Amino acid sequence: MTLRRSVLPLVLLGASSVLVWAGCIFDCKDNYDSEVDSCKLLYDDPDEADDLQQCIQNAKDEYQSCVEECTS
């Protein structure tokens, strides 16, 4: 019985940590999607293709940094 009482809080802590991590990753993805949409609105002219590509690359880099922060 004592073992159950000591294991249950650890299981709940682990489960809540997974939910926080998943929420963090979801927030990163949501921010990435929003940034890409903004890039597409900002650089909608074919002459701005290089700027669009750079903007999307910046969004990807920010996404990667965000995910790394979630996992550390």
mmCIF file as Biopython writes it, N, C-alpha, C and O atoms, coordinates in Angstrom:
data_model
#
loop_
_atom_site.group_PDB
_atom_site.id
_atom_site.type_symbol
_atom_site.label_atom_id
_atom_site.label_alt_id
_atom_site.label_comp_id
_atom_site.label_asym_id
_atom_site.label_entity_id
_atom_site.label_seq_id
_atom_site.pdbx_PDB_ins_code
_atom_site.Cartn_x
_atom_site.Cartn_y
_atom_site.Cartn_z
_atom_site.occupancy
_atom_site.B_iso_or_equiv
_atom_site.auth_seq_id
_atom_site.auth_asym_id
_atom_site.pdbx_PDB_model_num
ATOM 1   N N  . MET A ? 1  ? 0.829  -1.201 0.000   1.0 0.0 1  A 1 
ATOM 2   C CA . MET A ? 1  ? 0.000  0.000  0.000   1.0 0.0 1  A 1 
ATOM 3   C C  . MET A ? 1  ? 0.868  1.257  0.000   1.0 0.0 1  A 1 
ATOM 4   O O  . MET A ? 1  ? 0.551  2.217  -0.702  1.0 0.0 1  A 1 
ATOM 5   N N  . THR A ? 2  ? 1.933  1.272  0.756   1.0 0.0 2  A 1 
ATOM 6   C CA . THR A ? 2  ? 2.824  2.418  0.814   1.0 0.0 2  A 1 
ATOM 7   C C  . THR A ? 2  ? 3.506  2.640  -0.533  1.0 0.0 2  A 1 
ATOM 8   O O  . THR A ? 2  ? 3.734  3.779  -0.940  1.0 0.0 2  A 1 
ATOM 9   N N  . LEU A ? 3  ? 3.828  1.556  -1.216  1.0 0.0 3  A 1 
ATOM 10  C CA . LEU A ? 3  ? 4.455  1.663  -2.524  1.0 0.0 3  A 1 
ATOM 11  C C  . LEU A ? 3  ? 3.536  2.373  -3.506  1.0 0.0 3  A 1 
ATOM 12  O O  . LEU A ? 3  ? 3.993  3.199  -4.296  1.0 0.0 3  A 1 
ATOM 13  N N  . ARG A ? 4  ? 2.251  2.063  -3.464  1.0 0.0 4  A 1 
ATOM 14  C CA . ARG A ? 4  ? 1.286  2.720  -4.349  1.0 0.0 4  A 1 
ATOM 15  C C  . ARG A ? 4  ? 1.243  4.215  -4.094  1.0 0.0 4  A 1 
ATOM 16  O O  . ARG A ? 4  ? 1.190  5.013  -5.030  1.0 0.0 4  A 1 
ATOM 17  N N  . ARG A ? 5  ? 1.264  4.580  -2.853  1.0 0.0 5  A 1 
ATOM 18  C CA . ARG A ? 5  ? 1.186  6.003  -2.500  1.0 0.0 5  A 1 
ATOM 19  C C  . ARG A ? 5  ? 2.418  6.757  -2.977  1.0 0.0 5  A 1 
ATOM 20  O O  . ARG A ? 5  ? 2.323  7.940  -3.305  1.0 0.0 5  A 1 
ATOM 21  N N  . SER A ? 6  ? 3.544  6.113  -3.021  1.0 0.0 6  A 1 
ATOM 22  C CA . SER A ? 6  ? 4.752  6.806  -3.465  1.0 0.0 6  A 1 
ATOM 23  C C  . SER A ? 6  ? 4.899  6.769  -4.984  1.0 0.0 6  A 1 
ATOM 24  O O  . SER A ? 6  ? 5.540  7.648  -5.560  1.0 0.0 6  A 1 
ATOM 25  N N  . VAL A ? 7  ? 4.321  5.775  -5.636  1.0 0.0 7  A 1 
ATOM 26  C CA . VAL A ? 7  ? 4.431  5.665  -7.087  1.0 0.0 7  A 1 
ATOM 27  C C  . VAL A ? 7  ? 3.415  6.568  -7.787  1.0 0.0 7  A 1 
ATOM 28  O O  . VAL A ? 7  ? 3.733  7.169  -8.813  1.0 0.0 7  A 1 
ATOM 29  N N  . LEU A ? 8  ? 2.224  6.672  -7.258  1.0 0.0 8  A 1 
ATOM 30  C CA . LEU A ? 8  ? 1.171  7.458  -7.894  1.0 0.0 8  A 1 
ATOM 31  C C  . LEU A ? 8  ? 1.592  8.908  -8.140  1.0 0.0 8  A 1 
ATOM 32  O O  . LEU A ? 8  ? 1.396  9.394  -9.254  1.0 0.0 8  A 1 
ATOM 33  N N  . PRO A ? 9  ? 2.147  9.611  -7.187  1.0 0.0 9  A 1 
ATOM 34  C CA . PRO A ? 9  ? 2.578  10.989 -7.482  1.0 0.0 9  A 1 
ATOM 35  C C  . PRO A ? 9  ? 3.636  11.057 -8.590  1.0 0.0 9  A 1 
ATOM 36  O O  . PRO A ? 9  ? 3.639  11.999 -9.383  1.0 0.0 9  A 1 
ATOM 37  N N  . LEU A ? 10 ? 4.517  10.081 -8.649  1.0 0.0 10 A 1 
ATOM 38  C CA . LEU A ? 10 ? 5.530  10.069 -9.707  1.0 0.0 10 A 1 
ATOM 39  C C  . LEU A ? 10 ? 4.891  9.853  -11.077 1.0 0.0 10 A 1 
ATOM 40  O O  . LEU A ? 10 ? 5.289  10.476 -12.061 1.0 0.0 10 A 1 
ATOM 41  N N  . VAL A ? 11 ? 3.910  8.977  -11.132 1.0 0.0 11 A 1 
ATOM 42  C CA . VAL A ? 11 ? 3.206  8.732  -12.390 1.0 0.0 11 A 1 
ATOM 43  C C  . VAL A ? 11 ? 2.458  9.992  -12.820 1.0 0.0 11 A 1 
ATOM 44  O O  . VAL A ? 11 ? 2.502  10.363 -13.993 1.0 0.0 11 A 1 
ATOM 45  N N  . LEU A ? 12 ? 1.782  10.643 -11.900 1.0 0.0 12 A 1 
ATOM 46  C CA . LEU A ? 12 ? 1.047  11.869 -12.223 1.0 0.0 12 A 1 
ATOM 47  C C  . LEU A ? 12 ? 1.998  12.981 -12.648 1.0 0.0 12 A 1 
ATOM 48  O O  . LEU A ? 12 ? 1.686  13.735 -13.570 1.0 0.0 12 A 1 
ATOM 49  N N  . LEU A ? 13 ? 3.128  13.095 -12.007 1.0 0.0 13 A 1 
ATOM 50  C CA . LEU A ? 13 ? 4.123  14.095 -12.378 1.0 0.0 13 A 1 
ATOM 51  C C  . LEU A ? 13 ? 4.645  13.821 -13.783 1.0 0.0 13 A 1 
ATOM 52  O O  . LEU A ? 13 ? 4.788  14.742 -14.588 1.0 0.0 13 A 1 
ATOM 53  N N  . GLY A ? 14 ? 4.925  12.573 -14.073 1.0 0.0 14 A 1 
ATOM 54  C CA . GLY A ? 14 ? 5.399  12.206 -15.407 1.0 0.0 14 A 1 
ATOM 55  C C  . GLY A ? 14 ? 4.362  12.503 -16.469 1.0 0.0 14 A 1 
ATOM 56  O O  . GLY A ? 14 ? 4.694  13.018 -17.537 1.0 0.0 14 A 1 
ATOM 57  N N  . ALA A ? 15 ? 3.119  12.188 -16.188 1.0 0.0 15 A 1 
ATOM 58  C CA . ALA A ? 15 ? 2.048  12.439 -17.151 1.0 0.0 15 A 1 
ATOM 59  C C  . ALA A ? 15 ? 1.863  13.937 -17.385 1.0 0.0 15 A 1 
ATOM 60  O O  . ALA A ? 15 ? 1.655  14.367 -18.519 1.0 0.0 15 A 1 
ATOM 61  N N  . SER A ? 16 ? 1.936  14.719 -16.333 1.0 0.0 16 A 1 
ATOM 62  C CA . SER A ? 16 ? 1.773  16.170 -16.503 1.0 0.0 16 A 1 
ATOM 63  C C  . SER A ? 16 ? 2.955  16.759 -17.261 1.0 0.0 16 A 1 
ATOM 64  O O  . SER A ? 16 ? 2.783  17.713 -18.020 1.0 0.0 16 A 1 
ATOM 65  N N  . SER A ? 17 ? 4.146  16.212 -17.070 1.0 0.0 17 A 1 
ATOM 66  C CA . SER A ? 17 ? 5.315  16.687 -17.814 1.0 0.0 17 A 1 
ATOM 67  C C  . SER A ? 17 ? 5.159  16.422 -19.307 1.0 0.0 17 A 1 
ATOM 68  O O  . SER A ? 17 ? 5.522  17.260 -20.133 1.0 0.0 17 A 1 
ATOM 69  N N  . VAL A ? 18 ? 4.621  15.261 -19.649 1.0 0.0 18 A 1 
ATOM 70  C CA . VAL A ? 18 ? 4.392  14.930 -21.059 1.0 0.0 18 A 1 
ATOM 71  C C  . VAL A ? 18 ? 3.375  15.898 -21.662 1.0 0.0 18 A 1 
ATOM 72  O O  . VAL A ? 18 ? 3.545  16.346 -22.796 1.0 0.0 18 A 1 
ATOM 73  N N  . LEU A ? 19 ? 2.329  16.219 -20.921 1.0 0.0 19 A 1 
ATOM 74  C CA . LEU A ? 19 ? 1.312  17.144 -21.423 1.0 0.0 19 A 1 
ATOM 75  C C  . LEU A ? 19 ? 1.887  18.545 -21.617 1.0 0.0 19 A 1 
ATOM 76  O O  . LEU A ? 19 ? 1.570  19.214 -22.601 1.0 0.0 19 A 1 
ATOM 77  N N  . VAL A ? 20 ? 2.722  18.988 -20.693 1.0 0.0 20 A 1 
ATOM 78  C CA . VAL A ? 20 ? 3.357  20.302 -20.821 1.0 0.0 20 A 1 
ATOM 79  C C  . VAL A ? 20 ? 4.272  20.308 -22.040 1.0 0.0 20 A 1 
ATOM 80  O O  . VAL A ? 20 ? 4.261  21.266 -22.814 1.0 0.0 20 A 1 
ATOM 81  N N  . TRP A ? 21 ? 5.064  19.250 -22.222 1.0 0.0 21 A 1 
ATOM 82  C CA . TRP A ? 21 ? 5.966  19.142 -23.373 1.0 0.0 21 A 1 
ATOM 83  C C  . TRP A ? 21 ? 5.172  19.158 -24.667 1.0 0.0 21 A 1 
ATOM 84  O O  . TRP A ? 21 ? 5.541  19.862 -25.607 1.0 0.0 21 A 1 
ATOM 85  N N  . ALA A ? 22 ? 4.087  18.394 -24.735 1.0 0.0 22 A 1 
ATOM 86  C CA . ALA A ? 22 ? 3.262  18.341 -25.943 1.0 0.0 22 A 1 
ATOM 87  C C  . ALA A ? 22 ? 2.635  19.705 -26.216 1.0 0.0 22 A 1 
ATOM 88  O O  . ALA A ? 22 ? 2.538  20.124 -27.369 1.0 0.0 22 A 1 
ATOM 89  N N  . GLY A ? 23 ? 2.217  20.390 -25.178 1.0 0.0 23 A 1 
ATOM 90  C CA . GLY A ? 23 ? 1.660  21.735 -25.340 1.0 0.0 23 A 1 
ATOM 91  C C  . GLY A ? 23 ? 2.688  22.710 -25.866 1.0 0.0 23 A 1 
ATOM 92  O O  . GLY A ? 23 ? 2.374  23.569 -26.689 1.0 0.0 23 A 1 
ATOM 93  N N  . CYS A ? 24 ? 3.899  22.582 -25.398 1.0 0.0 24 A 1 
ATOM 94  C CA . CYS A ? 24 ? 4.992  23.440 -25.858 1.0 0.0 24 A 1 
ATOM 95  C C  . CYS A ? 24 ? 5.249  23.209 -27.343 1.0 0.0 24 A 1 
ATOM 96  O O  . CYS A ? 24 ? 5.372  24.164 -28.110 1.0 0.0 24 A 1 
ATOM 97  N N  . ILE A ? 25 ? 5.328  21.958 -27.745 1.0 0.0 25 A 1 
ATOM 98  C CA . ILE A ? 25 ? 5.555  21.619 -29.151 1.0 0.0 25 A 1 
ATOM 99  C C  . ILE A ? 25 ? 4.401  22.133 -30.007 1.0 0.0 25 A 1 
ATOM 100 O O  . ILE A ? 25 ? 4.622  22.659 -31.098 1.0 0.0 25 A 1 
ATOM 101 N N  . PHE A ? 26 ? 3.181  21.983 -29.517 1.0 0.0 26 A 1 
ATOM 102 C CA . PHE A ? 26 ? 2.016  22.475 -30.250 1.0 0.0 26 A 1 
ATOM 103 C C  . PHE A ? 26 ? 2.098  23.986 -30.429 1.0 0.0 26 A 1 
ATOM 104 O O  . PHE A ? 26 ? 1.783  24.503 -31.501 1.0 0.0 26 A 1 
ATOM 105 N N  . ASP A ? 27 ? 2.517  24.695 -29.390 1.0 0.0 27 A 1 
ATOM 106 C CA . ASP A ? 27 ? 2.665  26.148 -29.481 1.0 0.0 27 A 1 
ATOM 107 C C  . ASP A ? 27 ? 3.720  26.518 -30.520 1.0 0.0 27 A 1 
ATOM 108 O O  . ASP A ? 27 ? 3.538  27.472 -31.276 1.0 0.0 27 A 1 
ATOM 109 N N  . CYS A ? 28 ? 4.819  25.771 -30.560 1.0 0.0 28 A 1 
ATOM 110 C CA . CYS A ? 28 ? 5.859  26.020 -31.554 1.0 0.0 28 A 1 
ATOM 111 C C  . CYS A ? 28 ? 5.300  25.858 -32.965 1.0 0.0 28 A 1 
ATOM 112 O O  . CYS A ? 28 ? 5.550  26.689 -33.839 1.0 0.0 28 A 1 
ATOM 113 N N  . LYS A ? 29 ? 4.550  24.796 -33.179 1.0 0.0 29 A 1 
ATOM 114 C CA . LYS A ? 29 ? 3.974  24.520 -34.492 1.0 0.0 29 A 1 
ATOM 115 C C  . LYS A ? 29 ? 2.960  25.595 -34.861 1.0 0.0 29 A 1 
ATOM 116 O O  . LYS A ? 29 ? 2.909  26.036 -36.009 1.0 0.0 29 A 1 
ATOM 117 N N  . ASP A ? 30 ? 2.168  26.009 -33.910 1.0 0.0 30 A 1 
ATOM 118 C CA . ASP A ? 30 ? 1.170  27.048 -34.149 1.0 0.0 30 A 1 
ATOM 119 C C  . ASP A ? 30 ? 1.857  28.363 -34.542 1.0 0.0 30 A 1 
ATOM 120 O O  . ASP A ? 30 ? 1.420  29.041 -35.472 1.0 0.0 30 A 1 
ATOM 121 N N  . ASN A ? 31 ? 2.922  28.716 -33.836 1.0 0.0 31 A 1 
ATOM 122 C CA . ASN A ? 31 ? 3.676  29.927 -34.160 1.0 0.0 31 A 1 
ATOM 123 C C  . ASN A ? 31 ? 4.310  29.818 -35.542 1.0 0.0 31 A 1 
ATOM 124 O O  . ASN A ? 31 ? 4.307  30.784 -36.305 1.0 0.0 31 A 1 
ATOM 125 N N  . TYR A ? 32 ? 4.850  28.655 -35.865 1.0 0.0 32 A 1 
ATOM 126 C CA . TYR A ? 32 ? 5.457  28.428 -37.175 1.0 0.0 32 A 1 
ATOM 127 C C  . TYR A ? 32 ? 4.419  28.622 -38.283 1.0 0.0 32 A 1 
ATOM 128 O O  . TYR A ? 32 ? 4.672  29.329 -39.259 1.0 0.0 32 A 1 
ATOM 129 N N  . ASP A ? 33 ? 3.271  28.002 -38.133 1.0 0.0 33 A 1 
ATOM 130 C CA . ASP A ? 33 ? 2.211  28.127 -39.142 1.0 0.0 33 A 1 
ATOM 131 C C  . ASP A ? 33 ? 1.793  29.583 -39.325 1.0 0.0 33 A 1 
ATOM 132 O O  . ASP A ? 33 ? 1.569  30.037 -40.447 1.0 0.0 33 A 1 
ATOM 133 N N  . SER A ? 34 ? 1.692  30.295 -38.233 1.0 0.0 34 A 1 
ATOM 134 C CA . SER A ? 34 ? 1.312  31.701 -38.287 1.0 0.0 34 A 1 
ATOM 135 C C  . SER A ? 34 ? 2.378  32.531 -39.011 1.0 0.0 34 A 1 
ATOM 136 O O  . SER A ? 34 ? 2.056  33.389 -39.832 1.0 0.0 34 A 1 
ATOM 137 N N  . GLU A ? 35 ? 3.647  32.267 -38.697 1.0 0.0 35 A 1 
ATOM 138 C CA . GLU A ? 35 ? 4.738  32.987 -39.352 1.0 0.0 35 A 1 
ATOM 139 C C  . GLU A ? 35 ? 4.773  32.717 -40.853 1.0 0.0 35 A 1 
ATOM 140 O O  . GLU A ? 35 ? 4.980  33.638 -41.644 1.0 0.0 35 A 1 
ATOM 141 N N  . VAL A ? 36 ? 4.574  31.469 -41.247 1.0 0.0 36 A 1 
ATOM 142 C CA . VAL A ? 36 ? 4.568  31.126 -42.678 1.0 0.0 36 A 1 
ATOM 143 C C  . VAL A ? 36 ? 3.408  31.834 -43.383 1.0 0.0 36 A 1 
ATOM 144 O O  . VAL A ? 36 ? 3.570  32.346 -44.490 1.0 0.0 36 A 1 
ATOM 145 N N  . ASP A ? 37 ? 2.251  31.858 -42.744 1.0 0.0 37 A 1 
ATOM 146 C CA . ASP A ? 37 ? 1.115  32.579 -43.329 1.0 0.0 37 A 1 
ATOM 147 C C  . ASP A ? 37 ? 1.437  34.064 -43.496 1.0 0.0 37 A 1 
ATOM 148 O O  . ASP A ? 37 ? 1.098  34.671 -44.512 1.0 0.0 37 A 1 
ATOM 149 N N  . SER A ? 38 ? 2.086  34.635 -42.500 1.0 0.0 38 A 1 
ATOM 150 C CA . SER A ? 38 ? 2.485  36.045 -42.579 1.0 0.0 38 A 1 
ATOM 151 C C  . SER A ? 38 ? 3.478  36.270 -43.709 1.0 0.0 38 A 1 
ATOM 152 O O  . SER A ? 38 ? 3.386  37.262 -44.432 1.0 0.0 38 A 1 
ATOM 153 N N  . CYS A ? 39 ? 4.425  35.355 -43.862 1.0 0.0 39 A 1 
ATOM 154 C CA . CYS A ? 39 ? 5.401  35.454 -44.953 1.0 0.0 39 A 1 
ATOM 155 C C  . CYS A ? 39 ? 4.690  35.460 -46.298 1.0 0.0 39 A 1 
ATOM 156 O O  . CYS A ? 39 ? 5.011  36.257 -47.179 1.0 0.0 39 A 1 
ATOM 157 N N  . LYS A ? 40 ? 3.734  34.574 -46.446 1.0 0.0 40 A 1 
ATOM 158 C CA . LYS A ? 40 ? 3.011  34.461 -47.721 1.0 0.0 40 A 1 
ATOM 159 C C  . LYS A ? 40 ? 2.206  35.718 -48.021 1.0 0.0 40 A 1 
ATOM 160 O O  . LYS A ? 40 ? 2.071  36.110 -49.180 1.0 0.0 40 A 1 
ATOM 161 N N  . LEU A ? 41 ? 1.673  36.345 -46.984 1.0 0.0 41 A 1 
ATOM 162 C CA . LEU A ? 41 ? 0.936  37.595 -47.188 1.0 0.0 41 A 1 
ATOM 163 C C  . LEU A ? 41 ? 1.880  38.747 -47.512 1.0 0.0 41 A 1 
ATOM 164 O O  . LEU A ? 41 ? 1.582  39.596 -48.352 1.0 0.0 41 A 1 
ATOM 165 N N  . LEU A ? 42 ? 3.005  38.759 -46.844 1.0 0.0 42 A 1 
ATOM 166 C CA . LEU A ? 42 ? 3.965  39.847 -47.011 1.0 0.0 42 A 1 
ATOM 167 C C  . LEU A ? 42 ? 4.668  39.796 -48.364 1.0 0.0 42 A 1 
ATOM 168 O O  . LEU A ? 42 ? 4.889  40.831 -48.994 1.0 0.0 42 A 1 
ATOM 169 N N  . TYR A ? 43 ? 5.016  38.601 -48.804 1.0 0.0 43 A 1 
ATOM 170 C CA . TYR A ? 43 ? 5.763  38.424 -50.050 1.0 0.0 43 A 1 
ATOM 171 C C  . TYR A ? 43 ? 4.931  37.621 -51.045 1.0 0.0 43 A 1 
ATOM 172 O O  . TYR A ? 43 ? 5.218  36.455 -51.316 1.0 0.0 43 A 1 
ATOM 173 N N  . ASP A ? 44 ? 3.898  38.262 -51.584 1.0 0.0 44 A 1 
ATOM 174 C CA . ASP A ? 44 ? 2.988  37.555 -52.486 1.0 0.0 44 A 1 
ATOM 175 C C  . ASP A ? 44 ? 3.282  37.820 -53.961 1.0 0.0 44 A 1 
ATOM 176 O O  . ASP A ? 44 ? 2.613  37.268 -54.835 1.0 0.0 44 A 1 
ATOM 177 N N  . ASP A ? 45 ? 4.254  38.641 -54.237 1.0 0.0 45 A 1 
ATOM 178 C CA . ASP A ? 45 ? 4.623  38.950 -55.619 1.0 0.0 45 A 1 
ATOM 179 C C  . ASP A ? 45 ? 5.689  37.968 -56.097 1.0 0.0 45 A 1 
ATOM 180 O O  . ASP A ? 45 ? 6.620  37.674 -55.348 1.0 0.0 45 A 1 
ATOM 181 N N  . PRO A ? 46 ? 5.581  37.456 -57.317 1.0 0.0 46 A 1 
ATOM 182 C CA . PRO A ? 46 ? 6.604  36.519 -57.822 1.0 0.0 46 A 1 
ATOM 183 C C  . PRO A ? 46 ? 8.027  37.078 -57.782 1.0 0.0 46 A 1 
ATOM 184 O O  . PRO A ? 46 ? 8.991  36.323 -57.657 1.0 0.0 46 A 1 
ATOM 185 N N  . ASP A ? 47 ? 8.154  38.396 -57.888 1.0 0.0 47 A 1 
ATOM 186 C CA . ASP A ? 47 ? 9.486  39.010 -57.823 1.0 0.0 47 A 1 
ATOM 187 C C  . ASP A ? 47 ? 10.097 38.917 -56.422 1.0 0.0 47 A 1 
ATOM 188 O O  . ASP A ? 47 ? 11.296 39.139 -56.249 1.0 0.0 47 A 1 
ATOM 189 N N  . GLU A ? 48 ? 9.288  38.596 -55.447 1.0 0.0 48 A 1 
ATOM 190 C CA . GLU A ? 48 ? 9.749  38.515 -54.057 1.0 0.0 48 A 1 
ATOM 191 C C  . GLU A ? 48 ? 9.970  37.077 -53.602 1.0 0.0 48 A 1 
ATOM 192 O O  . GLU A ? 48 ? 9.991  36.798 -52.404 1.0 0.0 48 A 1 
ATOM 193 N N  . ALA A ? 49 ? 10.134 36.174 -54.549 1.0 0.0 49 A 1 
ATOM 194 C CA . ALA A ? 49 ? 10.278 34.750 -54.217 1.0 0.0 49 A 1 
ATOM 195 C C  . ALA A ? 49 ? 11.463 34.494 -53.285 1.0 0.0 49 A 1 
ATOM 196 O O  . ALA A ? 49 ? 11.369 33.676 -52.370 1.0 0.0 49 A 1 
ATOM 197 N N  . ASP A ? 50 ? 12.576 35.191 -53.516 1.0 0.0 50 A 1 
ATOM 198 C CA . ASP A ? 50 ? 13.734 35.004 -52.644 1.0 0.0 50 A 1 
ATOM 199 C C  . ASP A ? 50 ? 13.441 35.476 -51.226 1.0 0.0 50 A 1 
ATOM 200 O O  . ASP A ? 50 ? 13.841 34.836 -50.253 1.0 0.0 50 A 1 
ATOM 201 N N  . ASP A ? 51 ? 12.741 36.600 -51.117 1.0 0.0 51 A 1 
ATOM 202 C CA . ASP A ? 51 ? 12.371 37.116 -49.796 1.0 0.0 51 A 1 
ATOM 203 C C  . ASP A ? 51 ? 11.414 36.155 -49.091 1.0 0.0 51 A 1 
ATOM 204 O O  . ASP A ? 51 ? 11.526 35.931 -47.886 1.0 0.0 51 A 1 
ATOM 205 N N  . LEU A ? 52 ? 10.479 35.592 -49.845 1.0 0.0 52 A 1 
ATOM 206 C CA . LEU A ? 52 ? 9.540  34.624 -49.279 1.0 0.0 52 A 1 
ATOM 207 C C  . LEU A ? 52 ? 10.288 33.398 -48.769 1.0 0.0 52 A 1 
ATOM 208 O O  . LEU A ? 52 ? 10.030 32.915 -47.667 1.0 0.0 52 A 1 
ATOM 209 N N  . GLN A ? 53 ? 11.205 32.908 -49.572 1.0 0.0 53 A 1 
ATOM 210 C CA . GLN A ? 53 ? 11.986 31.736 -49.166 1.0 0.0 53 A 1 
ATOM 211 C C  . GLN A ? 53 ? 12.781 32.021 -47.900 1.0 0.0 53 A 1 
ATOM 212 O O  . GLN A ? 53 ? 12.839 31.180 -47.004 1.0 0.0 53 A 1 
ATOM 213 N N  . GLN A ? 54 ? 13.393 33.198 -47.817 1.0 0.0 54 A 1 
ATOM 214 C CA . GLN A ? 54 ? 14.169 33.561 -46.625 1.0 0.0 54 A 1 
ATOM 215 C C  . GLN A ? 54 ? 13.271 33.709 -45.399 1.0 0.0 54 A 1 
ATOM 216 O O  . GLN A ? 54 ? 13.629 33.291 -44.299 1.0 0.0 54 A 1 
ATOM 217 N N  . CYS A ? 55 ? 12.114 34.304 -45.602 1.0 0.0 55 A 1 
ATOM 218 C CA . CYS A ? 55 ? 11.160 34.477 -44.501 1.0 0.0 55 A 1 
ATOM 219 C C  . CYS A ? 55 ? 10.718 33.118 -43.953 1.0 0.0 55 A 1 
ATOM 220 O O  . CYS A ? 55 ? 10.661 32.920 -42.740 1.0 0.0 55 A 1 
ATOM 221 N N  . ILE A ? 56 ? 10.410 32.191 -44.849 1.0 0.0 56 A 1 
ATOM 222 C CA . ILE A ? 56 ? 9.988  30.855 -44.425 1.0 0.0 56 A 1 
ATOM 223 C C  . ILE A ? 56 ? 11.146 30.124 -43.747 1.0 0.0 56 A 1 
ATOM 224 O O  . ILE A ? 56 ? 10.932 29.406 -42.771 1.0 0.0 56 A 1 
ATOM 225 N N  . GLN A ? 57 ? 12.364 30.296 -44.249 1.0 0.0 57 A 1 
ATOM 226 C CA . GLN A ? 57 ? 13.526 29.680 -43.602 1.0 0.0 57 A 1 
ATOM 227 C C  . GLN A ? 57 ? 13.716 30.229 -42.191 1.0 0.0 57 A 1 
ATOM 228 O O  . GLN A ? 57 ? 14.039 29.478 -41.270 1.0 0.0 57 A 1 
ATOM 229 N N  . ASN A ? 58 ? 13.518 31.527 -42.018 1.0 0.0 58 A 1 
ATOM 230 C CA . ASN A ? 58 ? 13.606 32.125 -40.682 1.0 0.0 58 A 1 
ATOM 231 C C  . ASN A ? 58 ? 12.551 31.531 -39.749 1.0 0.0 58 A 1 
ATOM 232 O O  . ASN A ? 58 ? 12.822 31.270 -38.577 1.0 0.0 58 A 1 
ATOM 233 N N  . ALA A ? 59 ? 11.353 31.323 -40.279 1.0 0.0 59 A 1 
ATOM 234 C CA . ALA A ? 59 ? 10.284 30.706 -39.477 1.0 0.0 59 A 1 
ATOM 235 C C  . ALA A ? 59 ? 10.669 29.283 -39.081 1.0 0.0 59 A 1 
ATOM 236 O O  . ALA A ? 59 ? 10.421 28.865 -37.950 1.0 0.0 59 A 1 
ATOM 237 N N  . LYS A ? 60 ? 11.275 28.537 -40.006 1.0 0.0 60 A 1 
ATOM 238 C CA . LYS A ? 60 ? 11.721 27.172 -39.693 1.0 0.0 60 A 1 
ATOM 239 C C  . LYS A ? 60 ? 12.797 27.185 -38.621 1.0 0.0 60 A 1 
ATOM 240 O O  . LYS A ? 60 ? 12.781 26.362 -37.705 1.0 0.0 60 A 1 
ATOM 241 N N  . ASP A ? 61 ? 13.731 28.122 -38.737 1.0 0.0 61 A 1 
ATOM 242 C CA . ASP A ? 61 ? 14.799 28.221 -37.739 1.0 0.0 61 A 1 
ATOM 243 C C  . ASP A ? 61 ? 14.239 28.539 -36.356 1.0 0.0 61 A 1 
ATOM 244 O O  . ASP A ? 61 ? 14.672 27.971 -35.354 1.0 0.0 61 A 1 
ATOM 245 N N  . GLU A ? 62 ? 13.274 29.452 -36.315 1.0 0.0 62 A 1 
ATOM 246 C CA . GLU A ? 62 ? 12.637 29.787 -35.041 1.0 0.0 62 A 1 
ATOM 247 C C  . GLU A ? 62 ? 11.879 28.589 -34.468 1.0 0.0 62 A 1 
ATOM 248 O O  . GLU A ? 62 ? 11.880 28.366 -33.258 1.0 0.0 62 A 1 
ATOM 249 N N  . TYR A ? 63 ? 11.236 27.825 -35.345 1.0 0.0 63 A 1 
ATOM 250 C CA . TYR A ? 63 ? 10.516 26.632 -34.923 1.0 0.0 63 A 1 
ATOM 251 C C  . TYR A ? 63 ? 11.497 25.635 -34.290 1.0 0.0 63 A 1 
ATOM 252 O O  . TYR A ? 63 ? 11.233 25.097 -33.215 1.0 0.0 63 A 1 
ATOM 253 N N  . GLN A ? 64 ? 12.615 25.396 -34.954 1.0 0.0 64 A 1 
ATOM 254 C CA . GLN A ? 64 ? 13.616 24.470 -34.419 1.0 0.0 64 A 1 
ATOM 255 C C  . GLN A ? 64 ? 14.129 24.920 -33.063 1.0 0.0 64 A 1 
ATOM 256 O O  . GLN A ? 64 ? 14.305 24.102 -32.160 1.0 0.0 64 A 1 
ATOM 257 N N  . SER A ? 65 ? 14.371 26.218 -32.915 1.0 0.0 65 A 1 
ATOM 258 C CA . SER A ? 65 ? 14.836 26.751 -31.635 1.0 0.0 65 A 1 
ATOM 259 C C  . SER A ? 65 ? 13.775 26.562 -30.558 1.0 0.0 65 A 1 
ATOM 260 O O  . SER A ? 65 ? 14.084 26.215 -29.418 1.0 0.0 65 A 1 
ATOM 261 N N  . CYS A ? 66 ? 12.547 26.791 -30.929 1.0 0.0 66 A 1 
ATOM 262 C CA . CYS A ? 66 ? 11.429 26.630 -29.986 1.0 0.0 66 A 1 
ATOM 263 C C  . CYS A ? 66 ? 11.340 25.180 -29.519 1.0 0.0 66 A 1 
ATOM 264 O O  . CYS A ? 66 ? 11.205 24.915 -28.324 1.0 0.0 66 A 1 
ATOM 265 N N  . VAL A ? 67 ? 11.415 24.252 -30.454 1.0 0.0 67 A 1 
ATOM 266 C CA . VAL A ? 67 ? 11.342 22.822 -30.108 1.0 0.0 67 A 1 
ATOM 267 C C  . VAL A ? 67 ? 12.499 22.438 -29.209 1.0 0.0 67 A 1 
ATOM 268 O O  . VAL A ? 67 ? 12.315 21.681 -28.256 1.0 0.0 67 A 1 
ATOM 269 N N  . GLU A ? 68 ? 13.686 22.946 -29.493 1.0 0.0 68 A 1 
ATOM 270 C CA . GLU A ? 68 ? 14.854 22.654 -28.654 1.0 0.0 68 A 1 
ATOM 271 C C  . GLU A ? 68 ? 14.648 23.174 -27.248 1.0 0.0 68 A 1 
ATOM 272 O O  . GLU A ? 68 ? 15.049 22.524 -26.282 1.0 0.0 68 A 1 
ATOM 273 N N  . GLU A ? 69 ? 14.025 24.344 -27.115 1.0 0.0 69 A 1 
ATOM 274 C CA . GLU A ? 69 ? 13.739 24.883 -25.783 1.0 0.0 69 A 1 
ATOM 275 C C  . GLU A ? 69 ? 12.733 24.001 -25.046 1.0 0.0 69 A 1 
ATOM 276 O O  . GLU A ? 69 ? 12.825 23.828 -23.831 1.0 0.0 69 A 1 
ATOM 277 N N  . CYS A ? 70 ? 11.774 23.445 -25.787 1.0 0.0 70 A 1 
ATOM 278 C CA . CYS A ? 70 ? 10.774 22.566 -25.167 1.0 0.0 70 A 1 
ATOM 279 C C  . CYS A ? 70 ? 11.425 21.299 -24.609 1.0 0.0 70 A 1 
ATOM 280 O O  . CYS A ? 70 ? 11.013 20.782 -23.571 1.0 0.0 70 A 1 
ATOM 281 N N  . THR A ? 71 ? 12.434 20.814 -25.304 1.0 0.0 71 A 1 
ATOM 282 C CA . THR A ? 71 ? 13.036 19.550 -24.903 1.0 0.0 71 A 1 
ATOM 283 C C  . THR A ? 71 ? 14.174 19.704 -23.904 1.0 0.0 71 A 1 
ATOM 284 O O  . THR A ? 71 ? 14.715 18.714 -23.412 1.0 0.0 71 A 1 
ATOM 285 N N  . SER A ? 72 ? 14.532 20.939 -23.611 1.0 0.0 72 A 1 
ATOM 286 C CA . SER A ? 72 ? 15.628 21.109 -22.634 1.0 0.0 72 A 1 
ATOM 287 C C  . SER A ? 72 ? 15.115 21.448 -21.259 1.0 0.0 72 A 1 
ATOM 288 O O  . SER A ? 72 ? 15.905 21.622 -20.331 1.0 0.0 72 A 1 
#
